[in-house]
Amino acid sequence: MIIDTHTHIGNMLGFDMPEKYIICSMEKYGISHSIVSCLNAAEFDHHLNPVPPEYLHSQIECLEEAVNFAKKFPDRISAAVWVRPFSEKADSALCKAVEENRKYIKAFKFHPFHSNIPFDSRQSEAFIELAEHFHLPVVSHTGGSDCASCRRVYNMAKKYPETNFVMVHMGLGTDNSEAIKLISELPNLYGDTTWVPVQSTLKLIRTAGAEKIVFGSDNPVDGKDTYFCNRTGDRSLYQQYFNEFKNMVSEEDYKKIMYKNAARIFNIHI
């Protein structure tokens, strides 16, 4: 059994990620459940230029996309609210949208890089407070800019000890050592495996325990077979998680990382 806590739909920033890619890959690789957020909520591109107005989508529109997907496959898909703290607010309209669809929503999703705003800013904090109101965990991209630093996620996890935080990527493009240190210091701060080498996951297990990380992938960011290969055709690191990793950890630790931790943190019943 596998729960993928970090997947996407949408057509933005050079990525085309239709719903069918998620479902087909889940069937092919035995993924029991996926948490999906809509990439169309991005506010800035890869070069931190504002997304042109004609391509912008509101956070409620993007939430509706994810929720509608979850409604089609309620036993297999859940939604995450991708928030837009640079352009929008944690207002009554968003609160109402989450409340009306609460049964399908499992997390609040932040991307401080593509929002170009610090995760521990007051603008972001208002959304964290909304997540806390709904007793939902907060997942945040880390890496690529100071706005998306691991330290900023740590700051908010420390400030809001009753809310669970997942440090997605554990510092994308780094050796993950800072993330591992920070995750080990707070009981409500976790990592995920999205583009994280197995060796870093093993280090986190040794440092903080297998309870402190969940499986995530960014599926289908590299196309419809992201779990198999990257865009250059090289074997995806997720193949190592599906195969060799089983022999690197105990059976119970493997179950915790691949689905049990996620079921607990995101309140998923499978």
MIKOLGU-89109 format. One record per residue: x, y, z of N, C-alpha, C, O in turn; residue in three letters; chain. Coordinates in steps of 0.02 Angstrom, whole numbers, plus 50000, padded with zeros to 5 digits. Layout:
N
- n.xx,n.yy,n.zz,ca.xx,ca.yy,ca.zz,c.xx,c.yy,c.zz,o.xx,o.yy,o.zz,code,unit
- X,Y,Z,X,Y,Z,X,Y,Z,X,Y,Z,ALA,A
...
END
This chain:
270
- n.xx,n.yy,n.zz,ca.xx,ca.yy,ca.zz,c.xx,c.yy,c.zz,o.xx,o.yy,o.zz,code,unit
- 50042,49940,50000,50000,50000,50000,50044,50062,50000,50095,50065,50034,MET,A
- 50024,50113,49961,50062,50175,49957,50013,50234,49955,49964,50233,49918,ILE,A
- 50027,50285,49995,49992,50349,49990,50042,50400,49964,50095,50410,49994,ILE,A
- 50026,50432,49909,50068,50486,49883,50039,50552,49906,49984,50571,49885,ASP,A
- 50075,50586,49949,50050,50647,49981,50061,50710,49941,50042,50765,49962,THR,A
- 50092,50704,49881,50113,50764,49845,50107,50753,49770,50156,50734,49737,HIS,A
- 50048,50765,49742,50037,50760,49670,50000,50821,49645,49974,50861,49685,THR,A
- 49997,50829,49579,49969,50889,49550,49927,50876,49488,49936,50827,49452,HIS,A
- 49880,50921,49477,49847,50928,49413,49857,51001,49391,49875,51043,49431,ILE,A
- 49845,51014,49327,49850,51082,49302,49893,51088,49240,49927,51042,49220,GLY,A
- 49890,51147,49210,49928,51161,49150,49958,51231,49158,49925,51281,49144,ASN,A
- 50020,51233,49180,50052,51297,49198,50127,51287,49202,50150,51232,49217,MET,A
- 50165,51340,49189,50238,51340,49198,50273,51287,49157,50326,51262,49176,LEU,A
- 50244,51270,49099,50274,51220,49056,50256,51149,49073,50281,51102,49042,GLY,A
- 50212,51140,49122,50191,51073,49142,50119,51061,49119,50076,51105,49124,PHE,A
- 50106,51001,49094,50039,50980,49076,50023,50917,49116,50050,50864,49101,ASP,A
- 49979,50923,49165,49967,50869,49212,49892,50855,49218,49860,50877,49266,MET,A
- 49864,50818,49170,49793,50803,49173,49777,50750,49225,49821,50712,49247,PRO,A
- 49714,50747,49244,49692,50698,49294,49707,50626,49273,49725,50585,49315,GLU,A
- 49701,50613,49209,49710,50543,49186,49780,50518,49199,49790,50458,49209,LYS,A
- 49830,50563,49200,49898,50542,49215,49903,50516,49287,49937,50466,49301,TYR,A
- 49868,50549,49333,49868,50528,49403,49837,50459,49409,49867,50414,49438,ILE,A
- 49778,50451,49382,49741,50388,49390,49778,50330,49357,49785,50276,49386,ILE,A
- 49803,50340,49296,49838,50286,49261,49901,50265,49298,49915,50206,49303,CYS,A
- 49939,50313,49323,50001,50296,49358,49986,50263,49425,50024,50220,49447,SER,A
- 49932,50284,49458,49913,50251,49521,49897,50178,49509,49917,50134,49548,MET,A
- 49861,50165,49456,49843,50095,49440,49905,50055,49422,49911,49997,49442,GLU,A
- 49950,50085,49384,50010,50049,49361,50056,50031,49418,50086,49978,49417,LYS,A
- 50062,50076,49468,50112,50065,49520,50082,50051,49589,50117,50052,49640,TYR,A
- 50017,50038,49591,49986,50017,49653,49982,50071,49706,49990,50057,49765,GLY,A
- 49970,50133,49684,49962,50188,49732,49889,50188,49756,49843,50193,49716,ILE,A
- 49879,50182,49820,49812,50176,49847,49775,50242,49850,49715,50246,49840,SER,A
- 49812,50296,49865,49781,50361,49874,49830,50416,49857,49890,50409,49869,HIS,A
- 49806,50470,49827,49847,50528,49811,49814,50592,49836,49754,50600,49830,SER,A
- 49855,50636,49864,49832,50703,49882,49853,50751,49826,49912,50756,49809,ILE,A
- 49804,50786,49798,49814,50824,49736,49803,50899,49749,49754,50918,49781,VAL,A
- 49848,50940,49724,49837,51012,49722,49844,51036,49650,49875,51003,49609,SER,A
- 49815,51094,49637,49812,51119,49568,49866,51171,49555,49867,51225,49585,CYS,A
- 49912,51154,49511,49970,51196,49494,49950,51264,49466,49989,51312,49469,LEU,A
- 49889,51270,49440,49868,51333,49409,49864,51391,49459,49852,51448,49440,ASN,A
- 49874,51376,49523,49874,51429,49573,49941,51466,49578,49947,51514,49616,ALA,A
- 49991,51444,49540,50057,51477,49542,50051,51551,49526,50013,51571,49482,ALA,A
- 50088,51592,49563,50084,51665,49554,50145,51693,49516,50139,51746,49485,GLU,A
- 50202,51658,49520,50263,51680,49486,50292,51620,49448,50281,51562,49468,PHE,A
- 50328,51634,49394,50356,51580,49354,50424,51557,49382,50443,51578,49437,ASP,A
- 50459,51515,49345,50523,51488,49369,50577,51541,49377,50625,51531,49413,HIS,A
- 50569,51599,49343,50618,51653,49348,50593,51709,49394,50622,51763,49396,HIS,A
- 50540,51694,49431,50509,51741,49478,50481,51803,49444,50479,51857,49472,LEU,A
- 50458,51792,49382,50419,51843,49348,50345,51829,49362,50325,51771,49363,ASN,A
- 50304,51881,49371,50233,51869,49383,50201,51831,49325,50215,51845,49267,PRO,A
- 50159,51784,49341,50122,51748,49289,50076,51798,49254,50041,51835,49288,VAL,A
- 50076,51801,49187,50034,51849,49150,49961,51843,49170,49936,51788,49182,PRO,A
- 49926,51899,49174,49857,51898,49198,49811,51850,49162,49766,51821,49192,PRO,A
- 49823,51840,49097,49779,51796,49059,49786,51722,49078,49744,51681,49061,GLU,A
- 49839,51706,49115,49849,51637,49137,49834,51627,49211,49840,51571,49236,TYR,A
- 49814,51680,49246,49804,51674,49318,49737,51640,49334,49688,51648,49299,LEU,A
- 49739,51601,49387,49679,51568,49413,49675,51583,49487,49726,51584,49522,HIS,A
- 49615,51594,49513,49608,51608,49584,49617,51545,49625,49612,51490,49599,SER,A
- 49632,51555,49689,49642,51497,49732,49577,51456,49741,49580,51396,49750,GLN,A
- 49520,51490,49737,49457,51453,49743,49444,51413,49679,49420,51357,49682,ILE,A
- 49459,51442,49621,49452,51404,49559,49497,51342,49559,49476,51288,49538,GLU,A
- 49557,51350,49584,49603,51293,49586,49582,51241,49637,49589,51181,49626,CYS,A
- 49555,51264,49693,49528,51217,49742,49470,51178,49712,49464,51118,49723,LEU,A
- 49427,51212,49675,49371,51177,49643,49394,51123,49595,49364,51070,49591,GLU,A
- 49449,51137,49559,49476,51086,49513,49497,51024,49552,49481,50968,49532,GLU,A
- 49533,51034,49606,49557,50978,49646,49500,50941,49680,49499,50880,49682,ALA,A
- 49452,50979,49706,49394,50948,49740,49351,50909,49691,49328,50854,49707,VAL,A
- 49340,50936,49632,49300,50900,49582,49333,50834,49562,49300,50784,49550,ASN,A
- 49400,50834,49559,49436,50772,49546,49425,50723,49603,49413,50664,49591,PHE,A
- 49430,50747,49664,49419,50704,49722,49348,50676,49724,49338,50619,49744,ALA,A
- 49300,50715,49703,49231,50692,49703,49221,50634,49653,49179,50591,49664,LYS,A
- 49260,50634,49599,49255,50579,49551,49283,50514,49579,49259,50460,49562,LYS,A
- 49334,50520,49621,49369,50462,49648,49377,50470,49724,49434,50475,49748,PHE,A
- 49322,50473,49761,49327,50490,49833,49368,50442,49875,49392,50461,49928,PRO,A
- 49375,50381,49853,49415,50332,49891,49489,50334,49873,49530,50303,49907,ASP,A
- 49505,50370,49819,49574,50368,49795,49608,50436,49791,49670,50440,49791,ARG,A
- 49568,50489,49788,49595,50556,49779,49570,50602,49834,49510,50602,49851,ILE,A
- 49615,50642,49863,49597,50697,49908,49627,50761,49881,49674,50760,49841,SER,A
- 49600,50817,49904,49623,50882,49880,49665,50918,49932,49655,50909,49993,ALA,A
- 49712,50959,49908,49748,51006,49950,49733,51076,49924,49730,51086,49863,ALA,A
- 49725,51124,49968,49711,51193,49950,49776,51228,49934,49815,51243,49980,VAL,A
- 49790,51241,49869,49851,51279,49851,49834,51353,49859,49794,51380,49822,TRP,A
- 49866,51385,49908,49849,51455,49924,49895,51503,49887,49949,51486,49864,VAL,A
- 49871,51566,49880,49905,51617,49842,49916,51679,49886,49880,51728,49878,ARG,A
- 49963,51676,49932,49970,51730,49982,49996,51796,49954,49987,51847,49986,PRO,A
- 50028,51795,49895,50051,51858,49866,49992,51899,49839,49990,51960,49848,PHE,A
- 49945,51865,49807,49891,51900,49771,49824,51899,49807,49782,51942,49796,SER,A
- 49814,51850,49851,49748,51842,49882,49754,51837,49958,49809,51837,49986,GLU,A
- 49697,51832,49990,49695,51830,50062,49660,51767,50087,49624,51733,50050,LYS,A
- 49672,51753,50150,49636,51699,50183,49569,51727,50207,49558,51737,50267,ALA,A
- 49525,51740,50159,49464,51778,50174,49404,51732,50185,49410,51671,50185,ASP,A
- 49347,51763,50194,49286,51725,50209,49265,51681,50150,49236,51628,50161,SER,A
- 49280,51702,50089,49262,51662,50030,49302,51597,50029,49274,51544,50015,ALA,A
- 49366,51601,50044,49407,51540,50047,49385,51496,50105,49380,51435,50099,LEU,A
- 49372,51527,50161,49349,51490,50220,49285,51452,50203,49278,51393,50221,CYS,A
- 49238,51484,50170,49175,51452,50151,49187,51395,50102,49156,51342,50109,LYS,A
- 49232,51405,50054,49246,51353,50004,49276,51291,50038,49259,51235,50020,ALA,A
- 49320,51302,50086,49350,51245,50122,49297,51211,50165,49293,51150,50167,VAL,A
- 49258,51251,50199,49207,51222,50243,49157,51179,50204,49138,51125,50226,GLU,A
- 49137,51203,50146,49087,51167,50105,49116,51102,50076,49078,51056,50060,GLU,A
- 49181,51098,50070,49212,51040,50038,49260,51004,50086,49305,50967,50064,ASN,A
- 49251,51015,50150,49298,50990,50200,49311,50915,50194,49367,50893,50206,ARG,A
- 49260,50877,50178,49268,50804,50176,49317,50781,50122,49343,50725,50126,LYS,A
- 49329,50823,50072,49375,50805,50018,49445,50834,50027,49491,50816,49990,TYR,A
- 49454,50879,50075,49516,50918,50082,49558,50890,50139,49533,50878,50194,ILE,A
- 49622,50879,50125,49667,50849,50175,49725,50894,50196,49762,50877,50242,LYS,A
- 49735,50952,50162,49793,50993,50179,49787,51062,50148,49748,51073,50101,ALA,A
- 49826,51108,50174,49839,51172,50142,49909,51168,50111,49957,51148,50144,PHE,A
- 49914,51188,50049,49976,51183,50011,50005,51253,49998,49970,51297,49973,LYS,A
- 50068,51263,50015,50104,51325,50001,50161,51311,49952,50192,51258,49954,PHE,A
- 50174,51360,49909,50234,51357,49866,50267,51426,49870,50257,51467,49826,HIS,A
- 50306,51438,49923,50335,51504,49933,50378,51528,49874,50385,51588,49864,PRO,A
- 50408,51481,49837,50447,51502,49778,50401,51531,49725,50412,51586,49702,PHE,A
- 50348,51495,49706,50304,51518,49653,50253,51570,49678,50215,51597,49638,HIS,A
- 50253,51585,49743,50216,51642,49768,50262,51701,49782,50240,51758,49792,SER,A
- 50328,51687,49783,50379,51739,49794,50364,51779,49857,50367,51841,49858,ASN,A
- 50349,51742,49910,50334,51775,49974,50359,51728,50029,50347,51668,50025,ILE,A
- 50391,51754,50080,50418,51711,50133,50364,51670,50167,50310,51694,50181,PRO,A
- 50381,51607,50180,50332,51563,50212,50313,51588,50281,50256,51578,50303,PHE,A
- 50359,51620,50316,50344,51644,50383,50323,51718,50384,50329,51751,50435,ASP,A
- 50299,51743,50328,50274,51811,50324,50204,51814,50355,50171,51763,50364,SER,A
- 50181,51875,50370,50114,51883,50397,50061,51861,50346,50009,51834,50365,ARG,A
- 50075,51874,50282,50026,51854,50230,50016,51778,50230,49960,51753,50225,GLN,A
- 50071,51741,50236,50066,51668,50238,50035,51645,50303,49997,51597,50305,SER,A
- 50052,51679,50357,50029,51658,50423,49953,51658,50427,49924,51616,50462,GLU,A
- 49921,51704,50393,49848,51706,50394,49818,51642,50366,49766,51619,50390,ALA,A
- 49850,51613,50315,49826,51550,50287,49841,51492,50334,49802,51444,50339,PHE,A
- 49898,51496,50368,49914,51444,50417,49862,51443,50473,49842,51390,50497,ILE,A
- 49841,51502,50494,49789,51506,50545,49723,51477,50521,49686,51447,50560,GLU,A
- 49709,51485,50457,49649,51455,50429,49655,51379,50427,49607,51344,50442,LEU,A
- 49713,51355,50409,49725,51283,50411,49716,51256,50482,49685,51204,50492,ALA,A
- 49742,51292,50530,49736,51272,50600,49662,51270,50620,49641,51225,50657,GLU,A
- 49624,51319,50597,49552,51322,50612,49517,51258,50590,49472,51233,50624,HIS,A
- 49537,51232,50532,49505,51172,50504,49541,51108,50525,49524,51054,50502,PHE,A
- 49591,51114,50568,49630,51056,50592,49661,51018,50533,49659,50956,50531,HIS,A
- 49689,51056,50487,49721,51027,50428,49796,51038,50431,49819,51091,50453,LEU,A
- 49835,50989,50409,49907,50999,50405,49926,51048,50350,49887,51061,50304,PRO,A
- 49986,51075,50356,50013,51123,50307,50073,51091,50273,50120,51068,50306,VAL,A
- 50072,51090,50207,50129,51064,50169,50159,51122,50129,50123,51163,50101,VAL,A
- 50224,51126,50128,50257,51181,50093,50318,51159,50055,50360,51122,50080,SER,A
- 50322,51182,49992,50383,51174,49953,50440,51207,49990,50432,51260,50019,HIS,A
- 50499,51175,49988,50560,51207,50014,50615,51200,49962,50623,51148,49931,THR,A
- 50653,51254,49954,50709,51254,49908,50702,51304,49852,50646,51319,49830,GLY,A
- 50758,51330,49828,50759,51373,49769,50761,51447,49783,50781,51486,49739,GLY,A
- 50741,51467,49842,50743,51538,49860,50740,51545,49935,50722,51498,49971,SER,A
- 50758,51604,49959,50755,51616,50031,50683,51614,50056,50670,51592,50112,ASP,A
- 50636,51636,50015,50566,51633,50034,50544,51562,50052,50502,51552,50095,CYS,A
- 50574,51514,50018,50555,51444,50026,50607,51404,50066,50615,51344,50057,ALA,A
- 50642,51438,50110,50694,51404,50149,50664,51357,50200,50608,51367,50224,SER,A
- 50702,51306,50217,50680,51258,50269,50671,51293,50336,50626,51277,50374,CYS,A
- 50714,51340,50350,50712,51376,50414,50645,51412,50423,50618,51414,50479,ARG,A
- 50618,51440,50370,50554,51476,50376,50497,51428,50392,50451,51446,50430,ARG,A
- 50499,51368,50365,50447,51319,50382,50455,51298,50455,50405,51291,50491,VAL,A
- 50516,51289,50476,50530,51273,50546,50502,51328,50592,50471,51313,50643,TYR,A
- 50511,51391,50573,50487,51446,50614,50412,51442,50625,50388,51452,50681,ASN,A
- 50375,51427,50573,50302,51423,50579,50280,51360,50617,50232,51362,50655,MET,A
- 50315,51305,50606,50299,51244,50643,50310,51255,50718,50272,51229,50759,ALA,A
- 50362,51291,50735,50375,51306,50805,50323,51353,50834,50304,51347,50893,LYS,A
- 50299,51400,50794,50250,51448,50817,50180,51418,50824,50140,51439,50866,LYS,A
- 50166,51366,50783,50100,51335,50784,50108,51260,50801,50101,51218,50756,TYR,A
- 50122,51244,50863,50138,51175,50882,50080,51126,50877,50090,51066,50876,PRO,A
- 50018,51152,50872,49960,51107,50867,49945,51087,50794,49901,51046,50782,GLU,A
- 49982,51117,50747,49972,51102,50676,50031,51063,50649,50088,51079,50665,THR,A
- 50018,51013,50609,50072,50974,50578,50095,51009,50513,50054,51033,50474,ASN,A
- 50160,51011,50503,50191,51041,50444,50233,50988,50408,50268,50949,50441,PHE,A
- 50229,50988,50342,50271,50943,50302,50317,50985,50258,50294,51027,50219,VAL,A
- 50381,50975,50266,50433,51011,50230,50446,50973,50164,50488,50928,50160,MET,A
- 50409,50992,50112,50413,50958,50048,50482,50968,50017,50508,51024,50017,VAL,A
- 50511,50915,49991,50578,50914,49960,50636,50915,50011,50692,50898,49994,HIS,A
- 50621,50936,50072,50674,50942,50124,50733,50984,50099,50791,50968,50111,MET,A
- 50716,51038,50064,50768,51083,50037,50790,51060,49968,50845,51033,49961,GLY,A
- 50748,51071,49919,50763,51048,49851,50829,51075,49826,50844,51135,49833,LEU,A
- 50870,51031,49798,50935,51051,49771,50990,51055,49823,51045,51078,49807,GLY,A
- 50977,51032,49884,51028,51032,49936,51044,50959,49955,51016,50912,49926,THR,A
- 51087,50951,50004,51102,50884,50028,51052,50862,50082,51060,50809,50112,ASP,A
- 51002,50904,50096,50947,50891,50143,50969,50892,50216,50928,50878,50260,ASN,A
- 51032,50907,50230,51056,50903,50299,51022,50955,50345,51007,50939,50402,SER,A
- 51011,51016,50321,50978,51066,50362,50907,51043,50379,50885,51048,50436,GLU,A
- 50872,51019,50328,50803,50997,50339,50800,50941,50390,50758,50941,50434,ALA,A
- 50845,50893,50384,50846,50837,50430,50857,50861,50502,50823,50837,50548,ILE,A
- 50903,50907,50511,50915,50935,50578,50853,50969,50605,50835,50958,50663,LYS,A
- 50821,51010,50565,50763,51048,50588,50703,51002,50602,50668,51011,50652,LEU,A
- 50692,50954,50558,50637,50907,50568,50645,50869,50633,50596,50854,50668,ILE,A
- 50706,50853,50650,50719,50814,50711,50706,50854,50775,50703,50825,50829,SER,A
- 50699,50920,50769,50694,50963,50828,50622,50976,50849,50610,50997,50906,GLU,A
- 50573,50964,50805,50503,50979,50822,50459,50918,50809,50466,50885,50758,LEU,A
- 50414,50903,50855,50371,50844,50847,50318,50852,50792,50292,50802,50767,PRO,A
- 50302,50914,50773,50249,50926,50723,50278,50944,50654,50241,50969,50612,ASN,A
- 50342,50932,50644,50374,50948,50580,50399,50884,50547,50434,50844,50578,LEU,A
- 50379,50874,50484,50395,50813,50447,50428,50830,50380,50426,50887,50358,TYR,A
- 50457,50779,50350,50484,50785,50282,50444,50743,50234,50402,50702,50255,GLY,A
- 50455,50753,50170,50428,50707,50120,50483,50687,50071,50536,50718,50070,ASP,A
- 50470,50636,50032,50522,50606,49989,50526,50637,49920,50563,50612,49878,THR,A
- 50488,50690,49906,50486,50717,49838,50555,50741,49815,50581,50791,49839,THR,A
- 50583,50705,49767,50650,50717,49739,50704,50714,49794,50757,50745,49787,TRP,A
- 50691,50677,49846,50739,50667,49900,50774,50600,49891,50740,50549,49889,VAL,A
- 50840,50598,49885,50875,50535,49877,50862,50488,49935,50854,50510,49992,PRO,A
- 50860,50424,49921,50848,50374,49973,50898,50381,50030,50880,50372,50089,VAL,A
- 50961,50397,50015,51011,50404,50067,50993,50459,50117,51008,50452,50177,GLN,A
- 50961,50512,50094,50940,50565,50140,50882,50541,50184,50879,50557,50243,SER,A
- 50837,50503,50155,50782,50474,50194,50809,50428,50247,50785,50428,50304,THR,A
- 50858,50387,50230,50889,50342,50279,50922,50382,50336,50919,50362,50394,LEU,A
- 50953,50437,50318,50985,50480,50369,50932,50509,50416,50943,50513,50477,LYS,A
- 50875,50530,50388,50821,50557,50429,50794,50503,50476,50779,50517,50534,LEU,A
- 50787,50443,50451,50764,50388,50493,50811,50377,50552,50789,50369,50609,ILE,A
- 50876,50378,50538,50925,50368,50591,50924,50426,50641,50936,50416,50701,ARG,A
- 50910,50486,50616,50914,50546,50658,50851,50557,50699,50853,50574,50758,THR,A
- 50793,50548,50666,50730,50567,50698,50678,50512,50701,50628,50518,50736,ALA,A
- 50690,50457,50665,50642,50402,50666,50600,50399,50603,50591,50450,50569,GLY,A
- 50575,50340,50588,50536,50330,50527,50468,50365,50530,50434,50370,50478,ALA,A
- 50448,50387,50588,50383,50422,50595,50384,50492,50565,50332,50524,50560,GLU,A
- 50443,50516,50546,50451,50587,50529,50453,50602,50454,50473,50657,50434,LYS,A
- 50433,50555,50412,50434,50568,50340,50378,50530,50306,50359,50475,50327,ILE,A
- 50351,50562,50253,50297,50531,50213,50319,50527,50141,50364,50563,50119,VAL,A
- 50288,50481,50104,50303,50475,50034,50268,50529,49994,50208,50541,50003,PHE,A
- 50305,50562,49949,50278,50611,49903,50320,50609,49840,50377,50586,49841,GLY,A
- 50291,50633,49784,50327,50623,49720,50325,50681,49671,50369,50684,49627,SER,A
- 50277,50727,49675,50265,50777,49623,50232,50747,49561,50226,50781,49510,ASP,A
- 50211,50685,49564,50179,50653,49507,50121,50697,49481,50082,50722,49522,ASN,A
- 50114,50708,49415,50154,50683,49359,50198,50737,49328,50194,50750,49268,PRO,A
- 50240,50769,49369,50279,50826,49346,50326,50809,49289,50342,50852,49247,VAL,A
- 50349,50746,49286,50393,50725,49231,50355,50685,49177,50385,50648,49139,ASP,A
- 50290,50694,49175,50250,50660,49124,50211,50602,49153,50212,50590,49213,GLY,A
- 50175,50568,49109,50128,50517,49132,50161,50458,49166,50127,50421,49201,LYS,A
- 50227,50448,49157,50261,50394,49191,50316,50420,49237,50372,50395,49238,ASP,A
- 50299,50472,49275,50347,50503,49321,50376,50453,49371,50434,50458,49390,THR,A
- 50335,50405,49392,50360,50355,49440,50414,50310,49410,50451,50276,49446,TYR,A
- 50418,50308,49343,50465,50263,49310,50529,50297,49287,50584,50271,49296,PHE,A
- 50521,50356,49256,50580,50390,49230,50570,50465,49231,50514,50490,49232,CYS,A
- 50626,50502,49230,50622,50574,49227,50618,50597,49154,50613,50556,49109,ASN,A
- 50621,50663,49144,50611,50689,49076,50667,50671,49028,50657,50674,48967,ARG,A
- 50725,50654,49054,50781,50634,49011,50781,50559,48996,50823,50534,48959,THR,A
- 50733,50523,49027,50729,50451,49016,50766,50410,49067,50764,50348,49064,GLY,A
- 50800,50442,49114,50836,50406,49167,50787,50377,49218,50733,50405,49229,ASP,A
- 50806,50323,49249,50764,50291,49299,50746,50339,49354,50789,50374,49382,ARG,A
- 50683,50342,49371,50660,50386,49425,50684,50360,49492,50687,50299,49503,SER,A
- 50699,50405,49537,50719,50384,49604,50661,50349,49640,50672,50312,49689,LEU,A
- 50600,50360,49617,50543,50328,49650,50543,50253,49638,50514,50215,49677,TYR,A
- 50575,50230,49584,50583,50159,49575,50625,50128,49631,50613,50071,49651,GLN,A
- 50672,50167,49656,50712,50143,49712,50670,50139,49775,50677,50092,49815,GLN,A
- 50627,50189,49785,50582,50186,49843,50534,50127,49839,50520,50095,49889,TYR,A
- 50510,50112,49779,50463,50056,49771,50497,49988,49777,50465,49939,49795,PHE,A
- 50562,49984,49763,50596,49920,49759,50653,49913,49810,50642,49883,49863,ASN,A
- 50711,49938,49795,50769,49926,49838,50760,49951,49910,50786,49920,49957,GLU,A
- 50723,50006,49918,50714,50035,49985,50684,49985,50034,50698,49989,50094,PHE,A
- 50643,49939,50009,50612,49889,50053,50663,49848,50091,50651,49827,50147,LYS,A
- 50721,49838,50060,50773,49797,50091,50822,49838,50132,50869,49810,50162,ASN,A
- 50813,49904,50134,50858,49948,50172,50831,49965,50241,50868,49989,50284,MET,A
- 50766,49954,50251,50734,49971,50315,50692,49911,50337,50681,49864,50300,VAL,A
- 50668,49915,50399,50625,49861,50423,50558,49863,50388,50539,49915,50360,SER,A
- 50522,49809,50390,50456,49806,50359,50409,49858,50389,50371,49890,50352,GLU,A
- 50412,49867,50454,50368,49916,50487,50387,49987,50468,50343,50029,50455,GLU,A
- 50451,50002,50465,50472,50069,50445,50452,50084,50373,50433,50140,50357,ASP,A
- 50457,50034,50330,50436,50044,50260,50362,50061,50257,50341,50106,50220,TYR,A
- 50322,50026,50296,50250,50039,50296,50235,50109,50323,50191,50144,50298,LYS,A
- 50272,50129,50374,50262,50196,50402,50274,50250,50349,50235,50296,50341,LYS,A
- 50329,50243,50314,50349,50295,50266,50304,50295,50204,50288,50348,50178,ILE,A
- 50285,50236,50181,50248,50232,50119,50173,50244,50127,50139,50261,50079,MET,A
- 50145,50234,50189,50074,50249,50196,50050,50262,50267,50005,50303,50277,TYR,A
- 50079,50230,50317,50051,50237,50384,50057,50308,50412,50010,50334,50442,LYS,A
- 50115,50339,50403,50123,50408,50427,50075,50456,50393,50045,50499,50425,ASN,A
- 50068,50447,50328,50023,50491,50290,49951,50482,50313,49914,50531,50320,ALA,A
- 49930,50420,50324,49862,50406,50346,49848,50442,50413,49794,50468,50424,ALA,A
- 49898,50443,50456,49891,50475,50521,49891,50551,50515,49848,50585,50542,ARG,A
- 49940,50578,50480,49949,50651,50476,49892,50684,50437,49868,50738,50456,ILE,A
- 49871,50652,50382,49820,50682,50339,49750,50654,50350,49702,50671,50315,PHE,A
- 49744,50610,50400,49678,50581,50417,49646,50548,50357,49589,50563,50339,ASN,A
- 49683,50502,50327,49659,50465,50269,49641,50394,50291,49681,50360,50323,ILE,A
- 49581,50373,50274,49558,50306,50292,49558,50262,50230,49518,50273,50184,HIS,A
- 49602,50213,50229,49605,50168,50171,49606,50095,50194,49608,50050,50152,ILE,A
END
